Amino acid sequence: MLHLTTTDVHEIASNIKSFVNNNTALISIGEHTNIDINKLIDSLIEANIKFIGGIFPMIIWKNNVQNEGIIVHELSNVIETYTVKNIREKQFKIKPTNFKDDGHYSLITFVDGLTSNISNFLSKLYQEYGMRTNYFGGGTGSLSLEQKPCIFSEEGFLEDAAVVCLMEMKSSIGVEHGWEKLDGPFIVTKANNNTIKGINWETPFDIYKQVVEEDSGKQFSDTAFFELAMGYPIGVIKQGTDYIIRDPLTIDDDNSLVCIGEVEENTMINIMKGNKNQLIHAAKTAGETVANQAEFPKFAMVIDCISRILYLKDDFKHELENVSKAIHSKHPTIPTSGALTLGEISSYGNGYIEFYNKTIVVGLFE
């Protein structure tokens, strides 16, 4: 991995070229990094560098998080790299490819975490590639939750887009969240993309408010919605797998719950609760899972939800320490790095690709 703090685009391009040579650069940039992304793209193209990248609320370097700086991972044995536009309108195509019968494949994708129809994009990836590859990635964007360009490639600096890199590379993935059921199950009786409009045929916020206020002893009338809601996510019940966690962001004018990530009608959900020790232990489990599976990893990447650091605050450092300790116990030369994201992407368990919230995803790539 490469960690850069310079903001000189020519110096950045020169360092990346020396690091990846003719391989592909996966570039993660903290959102407060003071560089002109369009000029950076021009410099990367001029240096003949193959690259894809995204802007994230924060980046991870070893056990530290920063809202400025650049992390670069070297992607080798690349088969396809491409940009997907117009995810909101579903007007895009996934590039087909031919897989070898005996090959090991990994796909990394960064997607605008604040666009709609992300689940549709991921399901299109799965329809094209199925279980022939592992899937890994995260949602880009700003902690301000204002949608703006956050994906970049040779095709420019884009919003409502994704970048995809498919490689002949073995990977191991650990996915954990640490949240537990507080109340439920409930049924989502009306939904529109990432907005829950009906729970048990009632107004969603009325039900959510009652459960959260009773457990927390706090009132939404006295506390900012997100500040209280971050400790009480929605757990989508999936048969044969763990909960898919959804992060309630805000309430609509009609008291609907607006989440990061889609929730389908007729889905069964629980209202979840966590404590700090459970979340930190979950990160340890994710790290141990990949450390035990991988044989000869070249690099590690951590995709961790930005709302976990907002909830854990100063204790978040223990989450990252747990991951790095687990990896170093088996692979002492592999440092941890990655990004704090608006949604996490992984295939795990049953192989199907999912878009998570409030979850930690750890990958080791060989």
Disulfide bonds with the S-S distance in Angstrom:
none
